[in-house]
Amino acid sequence: MPAVQITMAEGRTQDQKRAVARRVTDVLVEELGVSPDAITVYIYEIGRDHIAKSGVFLSDTA
């Protein structure tokens, strides 16, 4: 049972997250030859005030 964890800054729409989950599932089905039912995609959203890149919080940028 393949499981994929995606961690990203919050702010994407539910439709965007659905599309990502679908495409990740499609790739694993194609490349690993497993059933879509065997694949689980976990999407973790982190607040922009909890993510710093190069020492700067994302909430402090545009």
PDB file of N, H, CA, C and O in Angstrom:
ATOM      1  N   MET A   1       0.835  -1.178   0.000  1.00  0.00           N
ATOM      2  CA  MET A   1       0.000   0.000   0.000  1.00  0.00           C
ATOM      3  C   MET A   1       0.882   1.245   0.000  1.00  0.00           C
ATOM      4  O   MET A   1       1.367   1.639   1.060  1.00  0.00           O
ATOM      5  N   PRO A   2       1.103   1.867  -1.133  1.00  0.00           N
ATOM      6  CA  PRO A   2       1.877   3.105  -1.156  1.00  0.00           C
ATOM      7  C   PRO A   2       1.119   4.233  -0.448  1.00  0.00           C
ATOM      8  O   PRO A   2      -0.091   4.391  -0.608  1.00  0.00           O
ATOM      9  N   ALA A   3       1.862   5.001   0.328  1.00  0.00           N
ATOM     10  H   ALA A   3       2.845   4.873   0.458  1.00  0.00           H
ATOM     11  CA  ALA A   3       1.314   6.191   0.972  1.00  0.00           C
ATOM     12  C   ALA A   3       2.250   7.352   0.666  1.00  0.00           C
ATOM     13  O   ALA A   3       3.469   7.231   0.786  1.00  0.00           O
ATOM     14  N   VAL A   4       1.673   8.466   0.273  1.00  0.00           N
ATOM     15  H   VAL A   4       0.682   8.564   0.175  1.00  0.00           H
ATOM     16  CA  VAL A   4       2.445   9.657  -0.066  1.00  0.00           C
ATOM     17  C   VAL A   4       2.017  10.770   0.879  1.00  0.00           C
ATOM     18  O   VAL A   4       0.825  11.008   1.073  1.00  0.00           O
ATOM     19  N   GLN A   5       3.000  11.448   1.466  1.00  0.00           N
ATOM     20  H   GLN A   5       3.968  11.255   1.309  1.00  0.00           H
ATOM     21  CA  GLN A   5       2.726  12.584   2.331  1.00  0.00           C
ATOM     22  C   GLN A   5       3.211  13.856   1.646  1.00  0.00           C
ATOM     23  O   GLN A   5       4.363  13.951   1.221  1.00  0.00           O
ATOM     24  N   ILE A   6       2.318  14.821   1.548  1.00  0.00           N
ATOM     25  H   ILE A   6       1.382  14.743   1.893  1.00  0.00           H
ATOM     26  CA  ILE A   6       2.647  16.110   0.948  1.00  0.00           C
ATOM     27  C   ILE A   6       2.436  17.175   2.020  1.00  0.00           C
ATOM     28  O   ILE A   6       1.351  17.287   2.590  1.00  0.00           O
ATOM     29  N   THR A   7       3.471  17.944   2.286  1.00  0.00           N
ATOM     30  H   THR A   7       4.353  17.853   1.823  1.00  0.00           H
ATOM     31  CA  THR A   7       3.374  19.037   3.247  1.00  0.00           C
ATOM     32  C   THR A   7       3.558  20.340   2.484  1.00  0.00           C
ATOM     33  O   THR A   7       4.526  20.504   1.742  1.00  0.00           O
ATOM     34  N   MET A   8       2.619  21.268   2.673  1.00  0.00           N
ATOM     35  H   MET A   8       1.832  21.134   3.276  1.00  0.00           H
ATOM     36  CA  MET A   8       2.698  22.532   1.943  1.00  0.00           C
ATOM     37  C   MET A   8       2.055  23.645   2.757  1.00  0.00           C
ATOM     38  O   MET A   8       1.294  23.400   3.693  1.00  0.00           O
ATOM     39  N   ALA A   9       2.380  24.864   2.377  1.00  0.00           N
ATOM     40  H   ALA A   9       2.998  25.062   1.616  1.00  0.00           H
ATOM     41  CA  ALA A   9       1.764  26.018   3.017  1.00  0.00           C
ATOM     42  C   ALA A   9       0.274  26.018   2.713  1.00  0.00           C
ATOM     43  O   ALA A   9      -0.152  25.675   1.611  1.00  0.00           O
ATOM     44  N   GLU A  10      -0.505  26.409   3.709  1.00  0.00           N
ATOM     45  H   GLU A  10      -0.158  26.688   4.605  1.00  0.00           H
ATOM     46  CA  GLU A  10      -1.946  26.467   3.487  1.00  0.00           C
ATOM     47  C   GLU A  10      -2.273  27.560   2.473  1.00  0.00           C
ATOM     48  O   GLU A  10      -1.489  28.481   2.244  1.00  0.00           O
ATOM     49  N   GLY A  11      -3.458  27.429   1.874  1.00  0.00           N
ATOM     50  H   GLY A  11      -4.095  26.681   2.060  1.00  0.00           H
ATOM     51  CA  GLY A  11      -3.891  28.456   0.937  1.00  0.00           C
ATOM     52  C   GLY A  11      -4.350  27.916  -0.401  1.00  0.00           C
ATOM     53  O   GLY A  11      -4.927  28.654  -1.199  1.00  0.00           O
ATOM     54  N   ARG A  12      -4.104  26.629  -0.664  1.00  0.00           N
ATOM     55  H   ARG A  12      -3.636  26.029  -0.015  1.00  0.00           H
ATOM     56  CA  ARG A  12      -4.582  26.050  -1.925  1.00  0.00           C
ATOM     57  C   ARG A  12      -6.067  25.734  -1.788  1.00  0.00           C
ATOM     58  O   ARG A  12      -6.564  25.492  -0.688  1.00  0.00           O
ATOM     59  N   THR A  13      -6.762  25.740  -2.912  1.00  0.00           N
ATOM     60  H   THR A  13      -6.359  25.937  -3.806  1.00  0.00           H
ATOM     61  CA  THR A  13      -8.185  25.412  -2.890  1.00  0.00           C
ATOM     62  C   THR A  13      -8.366  23.902  -2.784  1.00  0.00           C
ATOM     63  O   THR A  13      -7.446  23.132  -3.059  1.00  0.00           O
ATOM     64  N   GLN A  14      -9.560  23.494  -2.382  1.00  0.00           N
ATOM     65  H   GLN A  14     -10.307  24.119  -2.158  1.00  0.00           H
ATOM     66  CA  GLN A  14      -9.860  22.065  -2.308  1.00  0.00           C
ATOM     67  C   GLN A  14      -9.744  21.432  -3.695  1.00  0.00           C
ATOM     68  O   GLN A  14      -9.290  20.295  -3.820  1.00  0.00           O
ATOM     69  N   ASP A  15     -10.147  22.156  -4.731  1.00  0.00           N
ATOM     70  H   ASP A  15     -10.516  23.081  -4.630  1.00  0.00           H
ATOM     71  CA  ASP A  15     -10.014  21.635  -6.101  1.00  0.00           C
ATOM     72  C   ASP A  15      -8.553  21.405  -6.472  1.00  0.00           C
ATOM     73  O   ASP A  15      -8.234  20.406  -7.116  1.00  0.00           O
ATOM     74  N   GLN A  16      -7.668  22.305  -6.081  1.00  0.00           N
ATOM     75  H   GLN A  16      -7.927  23.116  -5.558  1.00  0.00           H
ATOM     76  CA  GLN A  16      -6.237  22.120  -6.356  1.00  0.00           C
ATOM     77  C   GLN A  16      -5.709  20.882  -5.633  1.00  0.00           C
ATOM     78  O   GLN A  16      -4.953  20.099  -6.208  1.00  0.00           O
ATOM     79  N   LYS A  17      -6.104  20.709  -4.380  1.00  0.00           N
ATOM     80  H   LYS A  17      -6.718  21.345  -3.913  1.00  0.00           H
ATOM     81  CA  LYS A  17      -5.648  19.544  -3.617  1.00  0.00           C
ATOM     82  C   LYS A  17      -6.214  18.251  -4.199  1.00  0.00           C
ATOM     83  O   LYS A  17      -5.521  17.235  -4.236  1.00  0.00           O
ATOM     84  N   ARG A  18      -7.455  18.281  -4.649  1.00  0.00           N
ATOM     85  H   ARG A  18      -8.018  19.107  -4.619  1.00  0.00           H
ATOM     86  CA  ARG A  18      -8.037  17.107  -5.324  1.00  0.00           C
ATOM     87  C   ARG A  18      -7.229  16.738  -6.560  1.00  0.00           C
ATOM     88  O   ARG A  18      -6.925  15.568  -6.791  1.00  0.00           O
ATOM     89  N   ALA A  19      -6.884  17.752  -7.355  1.00  0.00           N
ATOM     90  H   ALA A  19      -7.131  18.703  -7.168  1.00  0.00           H
ATOM     91  CA  ALA A  19      -6.129  17.510  -8.589  1.00  0.00           C
ATOM     92  C   ALA A  19      -4.759  16.918  -8.280  1.00  0.00           C
ATOM     93  O   ALA A  19      -4.316  16.000  -8.971  1.00  0.00           O
ATOM     94  N   VAL A  20      -4.088  17.423  -7.263  1.00  0.00           N
ATOM     95  H   VAL A  20      -4.447  18.169  -6.702  1.00  0.00           H
ATOM     96  CA  VAL A  20      -2.780  16.885  -6.881  1.00  0.00           C
ATOM     97  C   VAL A  20      -2.921  15.435  -6.438  1.00  0.00           C
ATOM     98  O   VAL A  20      -2.146  14.578  -6.863  1.00  0.00           O
ATOM     99  N   ALA A  21      -3.899  15.155  -5.592  1.00  0.00           N
ATOM    100  H   ALA A  21      -4.529  15.851  -5.247  1.00  0.00           H
ATOM    101  CA  ALA A  21      -4.106  13.780  -5.118  1.00  0.00           C
ATOM    102  C   ALA A  21      -4.392  12.843  -6.288  1.00  0.00           C
ATOM    103  O   ALA A  21      -3.885  11.722  -6.331  1.00  0.00           O
ATOM    104  N   ARG A  22      -5.202  13.303  -7.231  1.00  0.00           N
ATOM    105  H   ARG A  22      -5.615  14.214  -7.196  1.00  0.00           H
ATOM    106  CA  ARG A  22      -5.526  12.487  -8.414  1.00  0.00           C
ATOM    107  C   ARG A  22      -4.288  12.201  -9.249  1.00  0.00           C
ATOM    108  O   ARG A  22      -4.055  11.062  -9.655  1.00  0.00           O
ATOM    109  N   ARG A  23      -3.501  13.228  -9.502  1.00  0.00           N
ATOM    110  H   ARG A  23      -3.690  14.153  -9.172  1.00  0.00           H
ATOM    111  CA  ARG A  23      -2.318  13.056 -10.364  1.00  0.00           C
ATOM    112  C   ARG A  23      -1.253  12.198  -9.696  1.00  0.00           C
ATOM    113  O   ARG A  23      -0.623  11.370 -10.355  1.00  0.00           O
ATOM    114  N   VAL A  24      -1.045  12.386  -8.400  1.00  0.00           N
ATOM    115  H   VAL A  24      -1.557  13.059  -7.865  1.00  0.00           H
ATOM    116  CA  VAL A  24      -0.095  11.538  -7.675  1.00  0.00           C
ATOM    117  C   VAL A  24      -0.557  10.088  -7.738  1.00  0.00           C
ATOM    118  O   VAL A  24       0.245   9.185  -7.977  1.00  0.00           O
ATOM    119  N   THR A  25      -1.842   9.867  -7.526  1.00  0.00           N
ATOM    120  H   THR A  25      -2.494  10.600  -7.332  1.00  0.00           H
ATOM    121  CA  THR A  25      -2.396   8.512  -7.607  1.00  0.00           C
ATOM    122  C   THR A  25      -2.189   7.930  -8.994  1.00  0.00           C
ATOM    123  O   THR A  25      -1.766   6.781  -9.126  1.00  0.00           O
ATOM    124  N   ASP A  26      -2.480   8.707 -10.030  1.00  0.00           N
ATOM    125  H   ASP A  26      -2.823   9.640  -9.922  1.00  0.00           H
ATOM    126  CA  ASP A  26      -2.311   8.225 -11.408  1.00  0.00           C
ATOM    127  C   ASP A  26      -0.871   7.810 -11.696  1.00  0.00           C
ATOM    128  O   ASP A  26      -0.633   6.783 -12.332  1.00  0.00           O
ATOM    129  N   VAL A  27       0.090   8.610 -11.226  1.00  0.00           N
ATOM    130  H   VAL A  27      -0.103   9.443 -10.710  1.00  0.00           H
ATOM    131  CA  VAL A  27       1.505   8.283 -11.457  1.00  0.00           C
ATOM    132  C   VAL A  27       1.869   6.972 -10.768  1.00  0.00           C
ATOM    133  O   VAL A  27       2.545   6.131 -11.361  1.00  0.00           O
ATOM    134  N   LEU A  28       1.434   6.789  -9.536  1.00  0.00           N
ATOM    135  H   LEU A  28       0.885   7.472  -9.054  1.00  0.00           H
ATOM    136  CA  LEU A  28       1.763   5.558  -8.817  1.00  0.00           C
ATOM    137  C   LEU A  28       1.101   4.344  -9.453  1.00  0.00           C
ATOM    138  O   LEU A  28       1.701   3.271  -9.513  1.00  0.00           O
ATOM    139  N   VAL A  29      -0.115   4.501  -9.921  1.00  0.00           N
ATOM    140  H   VAL A  29      -0.603   5.373  -9.872  1.00  0.00           H
ATOM    141  CA  VAL A  29      -0.786   3.403 -10.625  1.00  0.00           C
ATOM    142  C   VAL A  29       0.024   3.022 -11.856  1.00  0.00           C
ATOM    143  O   VAL A  29       0.277   1.843 -12.101  1.00  0.00           O
ATOM    144  N   GLU A  30       0.427   4.023 -12.626  1.00  0.00           N
ATOM    145  H   GLU A  30       0.222   4.981 -12.427  1.00  0.00           H
ATOM    146  CA  GLU A  30       1.171   3.771 -13.862  1.00  0.00           C
ATOM    147  C   GLU A  30       2.559   3.193 -13.592  1.00  0.00           C
ATOM    148  O   GLU A  30       2.959   2.221 -14.232  1.00  0.00           O
ATOM    149  N   GLU A  31       3.281   3.770 -12.671  1.00  0.00           N
ATOM    150  H   GLU A  31       2.956   4.560 -12.150  1.00  0.00           H
ATOM    151  CA  GLU A  31       4.675   3.380 -12.449  1.00  0.00           C
ATOM    152  C   GLU A  31       4.839   2.131 -11.590  1.00  0.00           C
ATOM    153  O   GLU A  31       5.778   1.359 -11.789  1.00  0.00           O
ATOM    154  N   LEU A  32       3.931   1.927 -10.633  1.00  0.00           N
ATOM    155  H   LEU A  32       3.169   2.554 -10.471  1.00  0.00           H
ATOM    156  CA  LEU A  32       4.067   0.787  -9.724  1.00  0.00           C
ATOM    157  C   LEU A  32       3.129  -0.365 -10.059  1.00  0.00           C
ATOM    158  O   LEU A  32       3.283  -1.476  -9.550  1.00  0.00           O
ATOM    159  N   GLY A  33       2.155  -0.086 -10.923  1.00  0.00           N
ATOM    160  H   GLY A  33       2.030   0.816 -11.336  1.00  0.00           H
ATOM    161  CA  GLY A  33       1.224  -1.139 -11.314  1.00  0.00           C
ATOM    162  C   GLY A  33       0.291  -1.578 -10.198  1.00  0.00           C
ATOM    163  O   GLY A  33      -0.142  -2.729 -10.160  1.00  0.00           O
ATOM    164  N   VAL A  34      -0.018  -0.657  -9.287  1.00  0.00           N
ATOM    165  H   VAL A  34       0.334   0.279  -9.318  1.00  0.00           H
ATOM    166  CA  VAL A  34      -0.936  -0.985  -8.197  1.00  0.00           C
ATOM    167  C   VAL A  34      -2.312  -0.393  -8.483  1.00  0.00           C
ATOM    168  O   VAL A  34      -2.464   0.486  -9.331  1.00  0.00           O
ATOM    169  N   SER A  35      -3.294  -0.885  -7.769  1.00  0.00           N
ATOM    170  H   SER A  35      -3.170  -1.599  -7.080  1.00  0.00           H
ATOM    171  CA  SER A  35      -4.655  -0.377  -7.900  1.00  0.00           C
ATOM    172  C   SER A  35      -4.769   0.989  -7.216  1.00  0.00           C
ATOM    173  O   SER A  35      -4.110   1.223  -6.202  1.00  0.00           O
ATOM    174  N   PRO A  36      -5.585   1.883  -7.749  1.00  0.00           N
ATOM    175  CA  PRO A  36      -5.800   3.172  -7.082  1.00  0.00           C
ATOM    176  C   PRO A  36      -6.293   2.999  -5.643  1.00  0.00           C
ATOM    177  O   PRO A  36      -6.007   3.823  -4.775  1.00  0.00           O
ATOM    178  N   ASP A  37      -7.036   1.920  -5.405  1.00  0.00           N
ATOM    179  H   ASP A  37      -7.269   1.250  -6.110  1.00  0.00           H
ATOM    180  CA  ASP A  37      -7.551   1.669  -4.056  1.00  0.00           C
ATOM    181  C   ASP A  37      -6.446   1.399  -3.044  1.00  0.00           C
ATOM    182  O   ASP A  37      -6.670   1.509  -1.839  1.00  0.00           O
ATOM    183  N   ALA A  38      -5.264   1.050  -3.517  1.00  0.00           N
ATOM    184  H   ALA A  38      -5.082   0.960  -4.496  1.00  0.00           H
ATOM    185  CA  ALA A  38      -4.146   0.735  -2.627  1.00  0.00           C
ATOM    186  C   ALA A  38      -3.350   1.972  -2.235  1.00  0.00           C
ATOM    187  O   ALA A  38      -2.444   1.884  -1.406  1.00  0.00           O
ATOM    188  N   ILE A  39      -3.672   3.123  -2.817  1.00  0.00           N
ATOM    189  H   ILE A  39      -4.408   3.195  -3.490  1.00  0.00           H
ATOM    190  CA  ILE A  39      -2.862   4.333  -2.637  1.00  0.00           C
ATOM    191  C   ILE A  39      -3.564   5.314  -1.699  1.00  0.00           C
ATOM    192  O   ILE A  39      -4.757   5.586  -1.829  1.00  0.00           O
ATOM    193  N   THR A  40      -2.792   5.829  -0.759  1.00  0.00           N
ATOM    194  H   THR A  40      -1.822   5.608  -0.653  1.00  0.00           H
ATOM    195  CA  THR A  40      -3.293   6.855   0.148  1.00  0.00           C
ATOM    196  C   THR A  40      -2.415   8.093   0.009  1.00  0.00           C
ATOM    197  O   THR A  40      -1.188   8.001   0.041  1.00  0.00           O
ATOM    198  N   VAL A  41      -3.051   9.249  -0.145  1.00  0.00           N
ATOM    199  H   VAL A  41      -4.048   9.324  -0.171  1.00  0.00           H
ATOM    200  CA  VAL A  41      -2.328  10.519  -0.224  1.00  0.00           C
ATOM    201  C   VAL A  41      -2.742  11.358   0.982  1.00  0.00           C
ATOM    202  O   VAL A  41      -3.925  11.628   1.191  1.00  0.00           O
ATOM    203  N   TYR A  42      -1.754  11.762   1.765  1.00  0.00           N
ATOM    204  H   TYR A  42      -0.793  11.542   1.596  1.00  0.00           H
ATOM    205  CA  TYR A  42      -1.986  12.629   2.914  1.00  0.00           C
ATOM    206  C   TYR A  42      -1.478  14.021   2.558  1.00  0.00           C
ATOM    207  O   TYR A  42      -0.333  14.180   2.134  1.00  0.00           O
ATOM    208  N   ILE A  43      -2.330  15.022   2.730  1.00  0.00           N
ATOM    209  H   ILE A  43      -3.260  14.892   3.074  1.00  0.00           H
ATOM    210  CA  ILE A  43      -1.912  16.399   2.480  1.00  0.00           C
ATOM    211  C   ILE A  43      -1.965  17.147   3.810  1.00  0.00           C
ATOM    212  O   ILE A  43      -3.018  17.278   4.434  1.00  0.00           O
ATOM    213  N   TYR A  44      -0.801  17.628   4.217  1.00  0.00           N
ATOM    214  H   TYR A  44       0.054  17.522   3.709  1.00  0.00           H
ATOM    215  CA  TYR A  44      -0.686  18.394   5.452  1.00  0.00           C
ATOM    216  C   TYR A  44      -0.473  19.856   5.093  1.00  0.00           C
ATOM    217  O   TYR A  44       0.438  20.198   4.338  1.00  0.00           O
ATOM    218  N   GLU A  45      -1.324  20.712   5.643  1.00  0.00           N
ATOM    219  H   GLU A  45      -2.064  20.434   6.256  1.00  0.00           H
ATOM    220  CA  GLU A  45      -1.192  22.142   5.394  1.00  0.00           C
ATOM    221  C   GLU A  45      -0.645  22.823   6.643  1.00  0.00           C
ATOM    222  O   GLU A  45      -1.139  22.618   7.752  1.00  0.00           O
ATOM    223  N   ILE A  46       0.367  23.623   6.442  1.00  0.00           N
ATOM    224  H   ILE A  46       0.769  23.790   5.541  1.00  0.00           H
ATOM    225  CA  ILE A  46       1.024  24.332   7.532  1.00  0.00           C
ATOM    226  C   ILE A  46       0.785  25.829   7.340  1.00  0.00           C
ATOM    227  O   ILE A  46       0.919  26.348   6.233  1.00  0.00           O
ATOM    228  N   GLY A  47       0.436  26.505   8.408  1.00  0.00           N
ATOM    229  H   GLY A  47       0.327  26.083   9.308  1.00  0.00           H
ATOM    230  CA  GLY A  47       0.233  27.954   8.331  1.00  0.00           C
ATOM    231  C   GLY A  47       1.506  28.670   7.909  1.00  0.00           C
ATOM    232  O   GLY A  47       2.609  28.284   8.295  1.00  0.00           O
ATOM    233  N   ARG A  48       1.336  29.717   7.113  1.00  0.00           N
ATOM    234  H   ARG A  48       0.439  30.030   6.799  1.00  0.00           H
ATOM    235  CA  ARG A  48       2.488  30.454   6.587  1.00  0.00           C
ATOM    236  C   ARG A  48       3.308  31.102   7.708  1.00  0.00           C
ATOM    237  O   ARG A  48       4.474  31.444   7.510  1.00  0.00           O
ATOM    238  N   ASP A  49       2.699  31.267   8.879  1.00  0.00           N
ATOM    239  H   ASP A  49       1.752  30.989   9.040  1.00  0.00           H
ATOM    240  CA  ASP A  49       3.441  31.825  10.008  1.00  0.00           C
ATOM    241  C   ASP A  49       4.220  30.748  10.766  1.00  0.00           C
ATOM    242  O   ASP A  49       4.827  31.029  11.800  1.00  0.00           O
ATOM    243  N   HIS A  50       4.201  29.512  10.249  1.00  0.00           N
ATOM    244  H   HIS A  50       3.708  29.284   9.409  1.00  0.00           H
ATOM    245  CA  HIS A  50       4.950  28.406  10.848  1.00  0.00           C
ATOM    246  C   HIS A  50       5.995  27.844   9.891  1.00  0.00           C
ATOM    247  O   HIS A  50       6.593  26.803  10.166  1.00  0.00           O
ATOM    248  N   ILE A  51       6.218  28.530   8.763  1.00  0.00           N
ATOM    249  H   ILE A  51       5.733  29.375   8.540  1.00  0.00           H
ATOM    250  CA  ILE A  51       7.202  28.071   7.774  1.00  0.00           C
ATOM    251  C   ILE A  51       8.166  29.220   7.492  1.00  0.00           C
ATOM    252  O   ILE A  51       7.752  30.315   7.112  1.00  0.00           O
ATOM    253  N   ALA A  52       9.454  28.953   7.683  1.00  0.00           N
ATOM    254  H   ALA A  52       9.790  28.063   7.991  1.00  0.00           H
ATOM    255  CA  ALA A  52      10.473  29.960   7.365  1.00  0.00           C
ATOM    256  C   ALA A  52      11.384  29.406   6.284  1.00  0.00           C
ATOM    257  O   ALA A  52      11.839  28.265   6.366  1.00  0.00           O
ATOM    258  N   LYS A  53      11.643  30.209   5.285  1.00  0.00           N
ATOM    259  H   LYS A  53      11.274  31.136   5.219  1.00  0.00           H
ATOM    260  CA  LYS A  53      12.567  29.851   4.209  1.00  0.00           C
ATOM    261  C   LYS A  53      13.673  30.895   4.204  1.00  0.00           C
ATOM    262  O   LYS A  53      13.397  32.094   4.161  1.00  0.00           O
ATOM    263  N   SER A  54      14.910  30.452   4.247  1.00  0.00           N
ATOM    264  H   SER A  54      15.135  29.478   4.281  1.00  0.00           H
ATOM    265  CA  SER A  54      16.071  31.358   4.336  1.00  0.00           C
ATOM    266  C   SER A  54      15.946  32.279   5.542  1.00  0.00           C
ATOM    267  O   SER A  54      16.388  33.427   5.500  1.00  0.00           O
ATOM    268  N   GLY A  55      15.344  31.774   6.619  1.00  0.00           N
ATOM    269  H   GLY A  55      14.986  30.841   6.653  1.00  0.00           H
ATOM    270  CA  GLY A  55      15.230  32.537   7.852  1.00  0.00           C
ATOM    271  C   GLY A  55      14.088  33.531   7.892  1.00  0.00           C
ATOM    272  O   GLY A  55      13.951  34.264   8.872  1.00  0.00           O
ATOM    273  N   VAL A  56      13.262  33.578   6.851  1.00  0.00           N
ATOM    274  H   VAL A  56      13.373  32.983   6.056  1.00  0.00           H
ATOM    275  CA  VAL A  56      12.155  34.531   6.786  1.00  0.00           C
ATOM    276  C   VAL A  56      10.844  33.750   6.713  1.00  0.00           C
ATOM    277  O   VAL A  56      10.677  32.876   5.862  1.00  0.00           O
ATOM    278  N   PHE A  57       9.917  34.075   7.616  1.00  0.00           N
ATOM    279  H   PHE A  57      10.053  34.785   8.307  1.00  0.00           H
ATOM    280  CA  PHE A  57       8.625  33.404   7.597  1.00  0.00           C
ATOM    281  C   PHE A  57       7.843  33.775   6.340  1.00  0.00           C
ATOM    282  O   PHE A  57       7.871  34.919   5.887  1.00  0.00           O
ATOM    283  N   LEU A  58       7.154  32.793   5.796  1.00  0.00           N
ATOM    284  H   LEU A  58       7.132  31.864   6.165  1.00  0.00           H
ATOM    285  CA  LEU A  58       6.364  33.042   4.583  1.00  0.00           C
ATOM    286  C   LEU A  58       5.305  34.112   4.822  1.00  0.00           C
ATOM    287  O   LEU A  58       4.947  34.850   3.904  1.00  0.00           O
ATOM    288  N   SER A  59       4.803  34.197   6.052  1.00  0.00           N
ATOM    289  H   SER A  59       5.093  33.597   6.798  1.00  0.00           H
ATOM    290  CA  SER A  59       3.789  35.211   6.365  1.00  0.00           C
ATOM    291  C   SER A  59       4.356  36.630   6.313  1.00  0.00           C
ATOM    292  O   SER A  59       3.601  37.600   6.253  1.00  0.00           O
ATOM    293  N   ASP A  60       5.683  36.751   6.335  1.00  0.00           N
ATOM    294  H   ASP A  60       6.296  35.963   6.383  1.00  0.00           H
ATOM    295  CA  ASP A  60       6.320  38.072   6.262  1.00  0.00           C
ATOM    296  C   ASP A  60       6.644  38.487   4.828  1.00  0.00           C
ATOM    297  O   ASP A  60       7.189  39.567   4.601  1.00  0.00           O
ATOM    298  N   THR A  61       6.313  37.636   3.870  1.00  0.00           N
ATOM    299  H   THR A  61       5.870  36.759   4.055  1.00  0.00           H
ATOM    300  CA  THR A  61       6.576  37.939   2.461  1.00  0.00           C
ATOM    301  C   THR A  61       5.256  38.126   1.732  1.00  0.00           C
ATOM    302  O   THR A  61       4.185  37.913   2.301  1.00  0.00           O
ATOM    303  N   ALA A  62       5.339  38.518   0.494  1.00  0.00           N
ATOM    304  H   ALA A  62       6.209  38.691   0.032  1.00  0.00           H
ATOM    305  CA  ALA A  62       4.130  38.780  -0.308  1.00  0.00           C
ATOM    306  C   ALA A  62       3.242  37.581  -0.430  1.00  0.00           C
ATOM    307  O   ALA A  62       2.194  37.652  -1.072  1.00  0.00           O
TER     308      ALA A  62
END
